[in-house]
Amino acid sequence: MPNIQIRIQNAFSNYLGIDNAKAMRDATIAVIGVQKNALRDLAEFKIEVSEDFKPDKILLNEILTNLGFTQYHKAAKRKDQEALIQLLYQFKTNMIPSLQTTITAAGTPVALITTIINYADTLKNSNVTQETLKGSRKEVSQAGVTEFNAIYTQVISVAKISAKFYKDDKAIKDEFSYAKTIKNLNQPNSKNNNPHPPPPPPPAE
């Protein structure tokens, strides 16, 4: 009889895409991390510019509009990925040398502007990776259904044999009861869900 644990692990990987799911979670975490940092630095930039150009409201509004804040910033703060990407790309595209000179001369650090510009490609690439992994997640095929049914049959067979072997020890026998296992899973606080200690070794001859 083949090793059941290995067979189950292989089925999870081959038919449910467990490895793919982990990669997608990692990609999602990366996207969230970039979003958080980008939103923080964009907020800092907006505050800096708003203070530096407070005396000239017309120029301030022009800067914020040209760099995408007027159109996309509110949506980006609501965790809209597409809005954030649009904002970052408009920021990157319209931050021409003359505008950057005007902004930095008023007090905004060059490093902050450079960091925000770099977020554009970083977030887009992370987002593409995330979406690609979403599209490649595996659906359970008919072959998968067949394999999981076969595993179920094999496990039930082992459970029946084990239950007969421990027929005189109800506590151990119940460990191999499918019905009782399902009941315990549905009642996580049930006292029956406590693990039973292993049976004592047989007395020495």
Kinemage of the C-alpha trace (Angstrom):
@kinemage 1
@onewidth
@group {chain A} dominant
@subgroup {mainchain}
@vectorlist {calphas} color= white
{ca met a 1} P 0.000 0.000 0.000
{ca pro a 2} L 1.557 3.365 -1.031
{ca asn a 3} L 2.404 5.961 1.616
{ca ile a 4} L -0.879 7.792 2.239
{ca gln a 5} L 0.684 10.987 3.547
{ca ile a 6} L 2.872 11.404 0.446
{ca arg a 7} L -0.093 10.632 -1.791
{ca ile a 8} L -2.206 13.290 -0.063
{ca gln a 9} L 0.579 15.894 -0.270
{ca asn a 10} L 1.079 15.181 -3.970
{ca ala a 11} L -2.664 15.495 -4.599
{ca phe a 12} L -2.800 18.871 -2.832
{ca ser a 13} L 0.138 20.152 -4.888
{ca asn a 14} L -0.947 18.688 -8.247
{ca tyr a 15} L -4.697 19.296 -8.119
{ca leu a 16} L -5.239 22.191 -5.687
{ca gly a 17} L -2.145 24.210 -6.534
{ca ile a 18} L -0.967 24.622 -2.943
{ca asp a 19} L 2.461 25.915 -4.059
{ca asn a 20} L 0.781 28.353 -6.429
{ca ala a 21} L -1.495 29.578 -3.654
{ca lys a 22} L 1.506 30.325 -1.449
{ca ala a 23} L 3.227 32.205 -4.264
{ca met a 24} L 0.081 34.250 -4.790
{ca arg a 25} L -0.107 35.099 -1.086
{ca asp a 26} L 3.521 36.208 -1.191
{ca ala a 27} L 2.827 38.367 -4.258
{ca thr a 28} L -0.199 39.902 -2.542
{ca ile a 29} L 1.889 40.710 0.528
{ca ala a 30} L 4.466 42.377 -1.742
{ca val a 31} L 1.778 44.488 -3.427
{ca ile a 32} L 0.325 45.542 -0.083
{ca gly a 33} L 3.800 46.502 1.139
{ca val a 34} L 4.466 48.678 -1.912
{ca gln a 35} L 1.017 50.265 -1.621
{ca lys a 36} L 1.576 51.158 2.025
{ca asn a 37} L 4.966 52.757 1.395
{ca ala a 38} L 3.819 54.577 -1.751
{ca leu a 39} L 0.752 56.027 -0.041
{ca arg a 40} L 2.869 57.170 2.890
{ca asp a 41} L 5.386 58.963 0.653
{ca leu a 42} L 2.699 60.447 -1.588
{ca ala a 43} L 0.971 61.868 1.489
{ca glu a 44} L 4.271 63.342 2.673
{ca phe a 45} L 4.902 64.862 -0.764
{ca lys a 46} L 1.455 66.422 -0.884
{ca ile a 47} L 1.879 67.972 2.560
{ca glu a 48} L 5.321 69.325 1.639
{ca val a 49} L 4.103 70.873 -1.615
{ca ser a 50} L 0.925 72.224 -0.033
{ca glu a 51} L 2.955 74.029 2.611
{ca asp a 52} L 5.692 75.219 0.250
{ca phe a 53} L 3.237 76.649 -2.290
{ca lys a 54} L 0.525 77.807 0.122
{ca pro a 55} L 0.949 81.459 -0.961
{ca asp a 56} L 0.355 80.546 -4.638
{ca lys a 57} L -2.883 78.524 -4.769
{ca ile a 58} L -3.046 78.551 -8.562
{ca leu a 59} L 0.438 77.037 -8.939
{ca leu a 60} L -0.271 74.548 -6.137
{ca asn a 61} L -3.454 73.309 -7.835
{ca glu a 62} L -1.625 73.051 -11.154
{ca ile a 63} L 1.133 70.943 -9.602
{ca leu a 64} L -1.301 68.600 -7.838
{ca thr a 65} L -3.419 68.228 -10.968
{ca asn a 66} L -0.475 67.593 -13.297
{ca leu a 67} L 0.967 64.973 -10.955
{ca gly a 68} L -2.304 63.034 -10.616
{ca phe a 69} L -3.295 63.942 -7.064
{ca thr a 70} L -6.518 65.723 -7.985
{ca gln a 71} L -7.870 62.809 -10.008
{ca tyr a 72} L -6.510 59.691 -8.294
{ca his a 73} L -5.328 60.379 -4.746
{ca lys a 74} L -8.657 59.917 -2.936
{ca ala a 75} L -9.321 56.581 -4.635
{ca ala a 76} L -5.737 55.452 -4.044
{ca lys a 77} L -6.119 56.140 -0.309
{ca arg a 78} L -9.152 53.800 -0.357
{ca lys a 79} L -6.748 50.997 -1.420
{ca asp a 80} L -7.725 51.140 -5.113
{ca gln a 81} L -4.671 49.563 -6.785
{ca glu a 82} L -5.468 50.826 -10.269
{ca ala a 83} L -5.933 54.390 -9.006
{ca leu a 84} L -2.600 54.229 -7.210
{ca ile a 85} L -0.844 52.904 -10.309
{ca gln a 86} L -2.410 55.677 -12.424
{ca leu a 87} L -1.352 58.282 -9.868
{ca leu a 88} L 2.224 57.009 -9.739
{ca tyr a 89} L 2.553 56.868 -13.518
{ca gln a 90} L 1.130 60.351 -13.977
{ca phe a 91} L 3.518 61.559 -11.261
{ca lys a 92} L 6.452 59.870 -13.032
{ca thr a 93} L 5.480 61.086 -16.520
{ca asn a 94} L 4.742 64.697 -15.615
{ca met a 95} L 7.618 65.219 -13.185
{ca ile a 96} L 9.701 66.907 -15.878
{ca pro a 97} L 13.069 68.440 -14.903
{ca ser a 98} L 11.781 72.025 -14.823
{ca leu a 99} L 8.859 71.115 -12.536
{ca gln a 100} L 11.110 69.064 -10.277
{ca thr a 101} L 13.499 72.002 -9.994
{ca thr a 102} L 10.628 74.311 -9.039
{ca ile a 103} L 9.370 71.885 -6.382
{ca thr a 104} L 12.758 71.044 -4.866
{ca ala a 105} L 13.809 74.684 -4.821
{ca ala a 106} L 10.775 75.371 -2.652
{ca gly a 107} L 11.842 72.745 -0.118
{ca thr a 108} L 10.712 69.221 -1.130
{ca pro a 109} L 13.636 66.714 -0.995
{ca val a 110} L 14.846 65.293 -4.298
{ca ala a 111} L 15.111 61.837 -2.676
{ca leu a 112} L 11.383 61.811 -1.909
{ca ile a 113} L 10.505 62.570 -5.526
{ca thr a 114} L 12.902 59.892 -6.812
{ca thr a 115} L 11.449 57.316 -4.415
{ca ile a 116} L 7.892 58.023 -5.551
{ca ile a 117} L 8.896 57.790 -9.218
{ca asn a 118} L 10.462 54.374 -8.576
{ca tyr a 119} L 7.231 53.090 -7.012
{ca ala a 120} L 5.496 53.286 -10.390
{ca asp a 121} L 7.375 50.372 -11.968
{ca thr a 122} L 7.701 48.446 -8.703
{ca leu a 123} L 3.962 48.452 -8.018
{ca lys a 124} L 3.028 47.720 -11.612
{ca asn a 125} L 5.390 44.720 -11.762
{ca ser a 126} L 4.167 43.409 -8.397
{ca asn a 127} L 0.558 43.822 -9.471
{ca val a 128} L 1.189 41.988 -12.765
{ca thr a 129} L 2.800 39.100 -10.856
{ca gln a 130} L -0.173 38.914 -8.509
{ca glu a 131} L -2.716 38.901 -11.352
{ca thr a 132} L -0.710 36.318 -13.320
{ca leu a 133} L -0.699 33.972 -10.335
{ca lys a 134} L -4.433 34.496 -9.840
{ca gly a 135} L -5.029 33.487 -13.438
{ca ser a 136} L -2.867 30.390 -13.135
{ca arg a 137} L -4.532 28.953 -10.029
{ca lys a 138} L -5.583 25.396 -10.624
{ca glu a 139} L -9.180 24.234 -10.701
{ca val a 140} L -9.947 20.732 -9.494
{ca ser a 141} L -10.128 18.590 -12.641
{ca gln a 142} L -11.960 15.312 -13.072
{ca ala a 143} L -8.634 13.569 -12.538
{ca gly a 144} L -8.311 15.443 -9.251
{ca val a 145} L -11.788 14.401 -8.144
{ca thr a 146} L -10.952 10.796 -9.002
{ca glu a 147} L -7.699 10.944 -7.037
{ca phe a 148} L -9.296 12.509 -3.941
{ca asn a 149} L -12.084 9.916 -4.023
{ca ala a 150} L -9.447 7.177 -4.217
{ca ile a 151} L -7.582 8.693 -1.265
{ca tyr a 152} L -10.832 8.851 0.692
{ca thr a 153} L -11.493 5.165 -0.021
{ca gln a 154} L -7.961 4.260 1.050
{ca val a 155} L -8.134 6.287 4.256
{ca ile a 156} L -11.557 4.856 5.157
{ca ser a 157} L -10.173 1.354 4.631
{ca val a 158} L -7.262 2.039 6.992
{ca ala a 159} L -9.654 3.579 9.535
{ca lys a 160} L -11.936 0.515 9.475
{ca ile a 161} L -9.023 -1.864 9.968
{ca ser a 162} L -7.642 0.266 12.796
{ca ala a 163} L -11.054 0.542 14.471
{ca lys a 164} L -11.356 -3.250 14.487
{ca phe a 165} L -7.826 -3.605 15.831
{ca tyr a 166} L -8.685 -1.267 18.756
{ca lys a 167} L -12.233 -2.555 19.221
{ca asp a 168} L -11.631 -3.134 22.929
{ca asp a 169} L -10.340 0.406 23.494
{ca lys a 170} L -13.201 2.811 22.729
{ca ala a 171} L -11.057 5.964 23.146
{ca ile a 172} L -8.541 4.836 20.526
{ca lys a 173} L -11.237 3.312 18.327
{ca asp a 174} L -13.052 6.674 18.182
{ca glu a 175} L -9.894 8.266 16.739
{ca phe a 176} L -10.547 6.271 13.565
{ca ser a 177} L -14.268 7.071 13.337
{ca tyr a 178} L -15.038 9.304 10.323
{ca ala a 179} L -18.368 10.394 11.804
{ca lys a 180} L -16.854 11.331 15.155
{ca thr a 181} L -13.960 13.170 13.502
{ca ile a 182} L -16.352 15.295 11.442
{ca lys a 183} L -18.449 15.968 14.545
{ca asn a 184} L -15.367 17.137 16.456
{ca leu a 185} L -14.296 19.378 13.579
{ca asn a 186} L -17.706 21.030 13.655
{ca gln a 187} L -17.556 21.367 17.450
{ca pro a 188} L -14.040 22.670 18.160
{ca asn a 189} L -14.870 23.382 21.825
{ca ser a 190} L -16.312 19.942 22.471
{ca lys a 191} L -14.650 17.962 25.218
{ca asn a 192} L -14.535 15.071 22.769
{ca asn a 193} L -12.052 17.069 20.724
{ca asn a 194} L -9.298 16.578 23.293
{ca pro a 195} L -6.546 14.287 21.962
{ca his a 196} L -6.310 10.852 23.536
{ca pro a 197} L -2.953 9.656 24.834
{ca pro a 198} L -1.339 6.832 22.907
{ca pro a 199} L -2.033 3.308 24.200
{ca pro a 200} L 0.498 2.004 26.734
{ca pro a 201} L 3.031 -0.481 25.413
{ca pro a 202} L 2.178 -4.148 25.949
{ca pro a 203} L 3.683 -5.761 29.061
{ca ala a 204} L 7.004 -7.394 28.606
{ca glu a 205} L 6.921 -11.144 28.148
